[in-house]
Amino acid sequence: MHHTRERRTPIAIAQYFDNVVDYLAREGIDVTQVVLDLEPARPMRGQVVTGRGPVLRWREDLGWSNGIRTTSPGAQPDDVAGLLDRM
């Protein structure tokens, strides 16, 4: 998903999260839970909980965070996975 200033649709966000989860699975990272809040009245947000314990949080306007480091809202799945390596 490329970063744009346009609001993304809930379907596009769900597909983006599917891509991230698929990438994490290919890298051997077990995802135990994905939570999406796609309410259009505020920035959409979500989180990915891994089997190792770390939680990756995403917000439409701020991007991904592992609590210490961040990436852009439209970061490629490998960049998101890289946040787990930096914990």
N, C-alpha and C positions, 0 to 999 in steps of 0.2 A: 504494500500500500504506500503510495507516494504521498508526501506531506503537501497538502494544499490548504488554503484558507477556507474552502467551501466545507460546509458541514457534510459529513458522510451519512449515508442512510444506515438504518439499523441492520439491513441485510449485508451491506458492505462491511460493517464492523464485525458481524458474526463470521463472515467468510475470512476476514483478516485473522480473527482469533483461531479459526480452523487451521489456517496456514501456519500460524505460530505453534499450535499444539502438535500438528503433524511434524513440523521440523524438530521440535523437542523430542518427540517419540523416536524419530530417526536417529537422533543423537543419544538415545538410550536414557532419556530423562522421563521418568514416570510422572504424568500429570494426574493428580487425584481429584481436582475440582477446578471448574471454570465458572466464574460468576460474571454476568454482564448486566449492567444497568443502562438500558437503551432509551430512557425517557428523554424525548426531544426538547423538553423545556429547560434542560441544563446540560452542561458538558457530559457526553456519554462516558461511561467508565467501566472498567472491568478488572478482574484479577485472575491470575493463574496460580494455583497452589500445586507444588510439586511433591512427589513422594519423599524427597530429601528434606522437606520442611520449608524451604524458602518460598516466599510469596512475591510474585511480580505483580505490581499494580500499574494500571494504564488509565490515563485520562485523556480524553479527546484533545484538550487544549494544552496539556503539559507533557504527554508522552509516557514512556515506561519508567519505572523506578523499582530498584531492589531495596530501597531504604537508604542506600548510600550513594549510588550512582544512577544516572538517568540516560535515556535516549530520546530521540524525537518521537512525536506521535505516530509517524509513519515508518518507523524503523523496520528494516528487513528482519525476518525471523532469526537469522544468524546473529544479528546484533542484539536481539532480545535474549537469545540463549547465552550470549556473552556476559550478560548481567549476572547469570548464575555462577559463572567462572570467577567473578570478581567478588564473591562473598566470602 
